[in-house]
Amino acid sequence: MPAKRKRNYRREYLQYHAKPAQKKRRAARNRIRRTLEATGRVAKGDGRDVHHVDGNPLNESRRNVRVISRSANRKMNKRKGKR
């Protein structure tokens, strides 16, 4: 069995997380989470995720956003073939 490669977080950040498009997507996810915290629909550490029905975090319409358990949200993403 081959040895598992050590994860290079710096390279991962530079190649993916530092891109302007990804920064906008992350900011949109954080913005909607803060909005829902302010309205009381979620709380920090409650084990729930904000789920975007169409998978697009830039779409912040009420119809597109649901609060579901963290495990259910992770399962949905696996079913779609996303990681």
N, CA and C atoms as an extended XYZ file, in Angstrom:
249
Properties=species:S:1:pos:R:3:atomname:S:1:resname:S:1:resid:I:1 pbc="F F F"
N         0.840       -1.169        0.000 N   MET     1
C         0.000        0.000        0.000 CA  MET     1
C         0.898        1.250        0.000 C   MET     1
N         0.697        2.171       -0.938 N   PRO     2
C         1.544        3.356       -1.006 CA  PRO     2
C         1.304        4.291        0.176 C   PRO     2
N         2.354        5.009        0.541 N   ALA     3
C         2.245        5.959        1.646 CA  ALA     3
C         1.383        7.142        1.235 C   ALA     3
N         0.612        7.638        2.162 N   LYS     4
C        -0.258        8.773        1.895 CA  LYS     4
C         0.574       10.051        1.880 C   LYS     4
N         0.340       10.891        0.873 N   ARG     5
C         1.075       12.149        0.783 CA  ARG     5
C         0.619       13.111        1.863 C   ARG     5
N         1.561       13.892        2.351 N   LYS     6
C         1.238       14.896        3.336 CA  LYS     6
C         0.562       16.074        2.627 C   LYS     6
N        -0.489       16.581        3.194 N   ARG     7
C        -1.256       17.650        2.581 CA  ARG     7
C        -0.483       18.967        2.645 C   ARG     7
N        -0.411       19.646        1.522 N   ASN     8
C         0.294       20.914        1.433 CA  ASN     8
C        -0.740       22.051        1.476 C   ASN     8
N        -0.988       22.568        2.665 N   TYR     9
C        -2.018       23.578        2.848 CA  TYR     9
C        -1.671       24.890        2.159 C   TYR     9
N        -0.410       25.252        2.150 N   ARG    10
C         0.008       26.500        1.512 CA  ARG    10
C        -0.294       26.459        0.012 C   ARG    10
N         0.079       25.359       -0.622 N   ARG    11
C        -0.173       25.210       -2.056 CA  ARG    11
C        -1.663       25.193       -2.347 C   ARG    11
N        -2.425       24.506       -1.507 N   GLU    12
C        -3.877       24.436       -1.663 CA  GLU    12
C        -4.496       25.832       -1.579 C   GLU    12
N        -4.024       26.633       -0.615 N   TYR    13
C        -4.540       27.993       -0.483 CA  TYR    13
C        -4.226       28.813       -1.728 C   TYR    13
N        -2.995       28.757       -2.178 N   LEU    14
C        -2.591       29.562       -3.331 CA  LEU    14
C        -3.307       29.145       -4.609 C   LEU    14
N        -3.557       27.861       -4.778 N   GLN    15
C        -4.174       27.370       -6.007 CA  GLN    15
C        -5.696       27.466       -6.012 C   GLN    15
N        -6.313       27.522       -4.835 N   TYR    16
C        -7.772       27.501       -4.801 CA  TYR    16
C        -8.367       28.621       -3.944 C   TYR    16
N        -8.044       28.628       -2.672 N   HIS    17
C        -8.703       29.527       -1.732 CA  HIS    17
C        -8.352       30.997       -1.935 C   HIS    17
N        -7.233       31.297       -2.539 N   ALA    18
C        -6.806       32.685       -2.731 CA  ALA    18
C        -7.362       33.306       -4.003 C   ALA    18
N        -8.033       32.535       -4.827 N   LYS    19
C        -8.574       33.053       -6.083 CA  LYS    19
C        -9.727       34.020       -5.804 C   LYS    19
N        -9.838       35.106       -6.566 N   PRO    20
C       -10.894       36.090       -6.334 CA  PRO    20
C       -12.309       35.499       -6.370 C   PRO    20
N       -12.559       34.588       -7.274 N   ALA    21
C       -13.900       33.984       -7.356 CA  ALA    21
C       -14.218       33.196       -6.094 C   ALA    21
N       -13.251       32.459       -5.576 N   GLN    22
C       -13.473       31.666       -4.368 CA  GLN    22
C       -13.635       32.570       -3.154 C   GLN    22
N       -12.916       33.682       -3.113 N   LYS    23
C       -13.063       34.629       -2.005 CA  LYS    23
C       -14.478       35.213       -1.988 C   LYS    23
N       -15.026       35.499       -3.165 N   LYS    24
C       -16.389       36.025       -3.239 CA  LYS    24
C       -17.403       34.996       -2.764 C   LYS    24
N       -17.193       33.737       -3.150 N   ARG    25
C       -18.107       32.672       -2.724 CA  ARG    25
C       -18.043       32.489       -1.202 C   ARG    25
N       -16.841       32.508       -0.642 N   ARG    26
C       -16.679       32.355        0.810 CA  ARG    26
C       -17.322       33.536        1.541 C   ARG    26
N       -17.124       34.757        1.025 N   ALA    27
C       -17.717       35.944        1.647 CA  ALA    27
C       -19.240       35.870        1.608 C   ALA    27
N       -19.798       35.362        0.518 N   ALA    28
C       -21.251       35.230        0.406 CA  ALA    28
C       -21.781       34.215        1.414 C   ALA    28
N       -21.073       33.093        1.586 N   ARG    29
C       -21.492       32.092        2.576 CA  ARG    29
C       -21.449       32.678        3.985 C   ARG    29
N       -20.391       33.413        4.293 N   ASN    30
C       -20.272       34.028        5.618 CA  ASN    30
C       -21.343       35.092        5.835 C   ASN    30
N       -21.637       35.869        4.793 N   ARG    31
C       -22.629       36.942        4.897 CA  ARG    31
C       -24.021       36.383        5.209 C   ARG    31
N       -24.426       35.324        4.515 N   ILE    32
C       -25.760       34.755        4.754 CA  ILE    32
C       -25.820       34.088        6.127 C   ILE    32
N       -24.725       33.481        6.572 N   ARG    33
C       -24.672       32.881        7.909 CA  ARG    33
C       -24.854       33.961        8.974 C   ARG    33
N       -24.161       35.092        8.825 N   ARG    34
C       -24.296       36.201        9.778 CA  ARG    34
C       -25.717       36.754        9.783 C   ARG    34
N       -26.324       36.840        8.610 N   THR    35
C       -27.701       37.332        8.521 CA  THR    35
C       -28.650       36.406        9.281 C   THR    35
N       -28.475       35.113        9.108 N   LEU    36
C       -29.346       34.154        9.794 CA  LEU    36
C       -29.076       34.124       11.303 C   LEU    36
N       -27.822       34.383       11.708 N   GLU    37
C       -27.523       34.470       13.135 CA  GLU    37
C       -28.230       35.680       13.742 C   GLU    37
N       -28.252       36.788       13.010 N   ALA    38
C       -28.897       37.999       13.509 CA  ALA    38
C       -30.402       37.820       13.659 C   ALA    38
N       -31.015       37.017       12.786 N   THR    39
C       -32.455       36.787       12.876 CA  THR    39
C       -32.806       35.661       13.847 C   THR    39
N       -31.796       34.944       14.347 N   GLY    40
C       -32.031       33.894       15.325 CA  GLY    40
C       -32.295       32.521       14.736 C   GLY    40
N       -32.144       32.360       13.435 N   ARG    41
C       -32.409       31.047       12.820 CA  ARG    41
C       -31.275       30.061       13.069 C   ARG    41
N       -30.046       30.563       13.260 N   VAL    42
C       -28.913       29.711       13.599 CA  VAL    42
C       -28.123       30.388       14.712 C   VAL    42
N       -27.313       29.597       15.388 N   ALA    43
C       -26.440       30.132       16.434 CA  ALA    43
C       -25.065       29.501       16.282 C   ALA    43
N       -24.079       30.184       16.772 N   LYS    44
C       -22.720       29.672       16.684 CA  LYS    44
C       -22.619       28.368       17.468 C   LYS    44
N       -22.062       27.347       16.833 N   GLY    45
C       -21.868       26.064       17.496 CA  GLY    45
C       -23.118       25.217       17.628 C   GLY    45
N       -24.175       25.510       16.881 N   ASP    46
C       -25.418       24.748       17.009 CA  ASP    46
C       -25.435       23.472       16.175 C   ASP    46
N       -24.397       23.239       15.372 N   GLY    47
C       -24.331       22.009       14.581 CA  GLY    47
C       -25.182       22.029       13.335 C   GLY    47
N       -25.623       23.204       12.922 N   ARG    48
C       -26.442       23.309       11.722 CA  ARG    48
C       -25.703       24.117       10.659 C   ARG    48
N       -25.991       23.820        9.402 N   ASP    49
C       -25.388       24.513        8.269 CA  ASP    49
C       -26.450       25.276        7.506 C   ASP    49
N       -25.987       26.290        6.794 N   VAL    50
C       -26.861       27.011        5.880 CA  VAL    50
C       -26.700       26.340        4.529 C   VAL    50
N       -27.775       25.774        4.028 N   HIS    51
C       -27.748       25.016        2.781 CA  HIS    51
C       -28.304       25.871        1.651 C   HIS    51
N       -27.553       25.964        0.555 N   HIS    52
C       -28.020       26.652       -0.642 CA  HIS    52
C       -28.603       25.595       -1.573 C   HIS    52
N       -29.881       25.657       -1.810 N   VAL    53
C       -30.599       24.625       -2.551 CA  VAL    53
C       -30.001       24.419       -3.941 C   VAL    53
N       -29.701       25.505       -4.645 N   ASP    54
C       -29.158       25.371       -5.995 CA  ASP    54
C       -27.642       25.204       -6.007 C   ASP    54
N       -26.999       25.192       -4.838 N   GLY    55
C       -25.565       24.991       -4.761 CA  GLY    55
C       -24.745       26.245       -5.037 C   GLY    55
N       -25.407       27.361       -5.258 N   ASN    56
C       -24.721       28.610       -5.578 CA  ASN    56
C       -24.755       29.534       -4.366 C   ASN    56
N       -23.618       29.736       -3.667 N   PRO    57
C       -23.631       30.595       -2.486 CA  PRO    57
C       -23.845       32.067       -2.806 C   PRO    57
N       -23.723       32.458       -4.069 N   LEU    58
C       -23.949       33.846       -4.442 CA  LEU    58
C       -25.446       34.162       -4.559 C   LEU    58
N       -26.277       33.116       -4.645 N   ASN    59
C       -27.724       33.282       -4.693 CA  ASN    59
C       -28.247       33.264       -3.257 C   ASN    59
N       -28.540       34.444       -2.714 N   GLU    60
C       -28.936       34.556       -1.311 CA  GLU    60
C       -30.437       34.751       -1.116 C   GLU    60
N       -31.230       34.391       -2.109 N   SER    61
C       -32.676       34.560       -1.978 CA  SER    61
C       -33.221       33.626       -0.894 C   SER    61
N       -34.326       34.010       -0.300 N   ARG    62
C       -34.921       33.209        0.779 CA  ARG    62
C       -35.303       31.813        0.317 C   ARG    62
N       -35.764       31.692       -0.919 N   ARG    63
C       -36.163       30.370       -1.441 CA  ARG    63
C       -34.968       29.441       -1.583 C   ARG    63
N       -33.779       30.005       -1.739 N   ASN    64
C       -32.596       29.199       -1.991 CA  ASN    64
C       -31.865       28.785       -0.717 C   ASN    64
N       -32.201       29.390        0.414 N   VAL    65
C       -31.447       29.159        1.648 CA  VAL    65
C       -32.291       28.395        2.652 C   VAL    65
N       -31.713       27.310        3.195 N   ARG    66
C       -32.365       26.516        4.242 CA  ARG    66
C       -31.363       26.230        5.340 C   ARG    66
N       -31.854       26.040        6.542 N   VAL    67
C       -31.008       25.655        7.660 CA  VAL    67
C       -31.253       24.178        7.907 C   VAL    67
N       -30.190       23.384        7.794 N   ILE    68
C       -30.305       21.934        8.008 CA  ILE    68
C       -29.148       21.473        8.880 C   ILE    68
N       -29.217       20.245        9.340 N   SER    69
C       -28.143       19.722       10.181 CA  SER    69
C       -26.856       19.593        9.371 C   SER    69
N       -25.749       19.678       10.056 N   ARG    70
C       -24.446       19.593        9.406 CA  ARG    70
C       -24.288       18.263        8.669 C   ARG    70
N       -24.707       17.161        9.294 N   SER    71
C       -24.548       15.857        8.663 CA  SER    71
C       -25.404       15.730        7.405 C   SER    71
N       -26.613       16.260        7.440 N   ALA    72
C       -27.485       16.202        6.262 CA  ALA    72
C       -26.897       17.015        5.111 C   ALA    72
N       -26.315       18.155        5.426 N   ASN    73
C       -25.720       18.991        4.387 CA  ASN    73
C       -24.515       18.305        3.750 C   ASN    73
N       -23.706       17.648        4.558 N   ARG    74
C       -22.528       16.943        4.023 CA  ARG    74
C       -22.956       15.775        3.128 C   ARG    74
N       -24.025       15.097        3.514 N   LYS    75
C       -24.533       13.988        2.705 CA  LYS    75
C       -25.030       14.473        1.347 C   LYS    75
N       -25.734       15.605        1.330 N   MET    76
C       -26.247       16.147        0.069 CA  MET    76
C       -25.117       16.455       -0.895 C   MET    76
N       -24.051       17.042       -0.401 N   ASN    77
C       -22.938       17.401       -1.258 CA  ASN    77
C       -22.252       16.170       -1.835 C   ASN    77
N       -22.201       15.100       -1.080 N   LYS    78
C       -21.606       13.864       -1.595 CA  LYS    78
C       -22.467       13.247       -2.690 C   LYS    78
N       -23.777       13.352       -2.528 N   ARG    79
C       -24.685       12.788       -3.537 CA  ARG    79
C       -24.554       13.519       -4.857 C   ARG    79
N       -24.273       14.803       -4.817 N   LYS    80
C       -24.139       15.585       -6.038 CA  LYS    80
C       -22.792       15.347       -6.716 C   LYS    80
N       -21.903       14.630       -6.051 N   GLY    81
C       -20.592       14.380       -6.625 CA  GLY    81
C       -19.588       15.469       -6.302 C   GLY    81
N       -19.950       16.354       -5.388 N   LYS    82
C       -19.054       17.415       -4.968 CA  LYS    82
C       -18.323       16.992       -3.712 C   LYS    82
N       -17.282       17.680       -3.417 N   ARG    83
C       -16.549       17.403       -2.195 CA  ARG    83
C       -16.633       18.569       -1.272 C   ARG    83
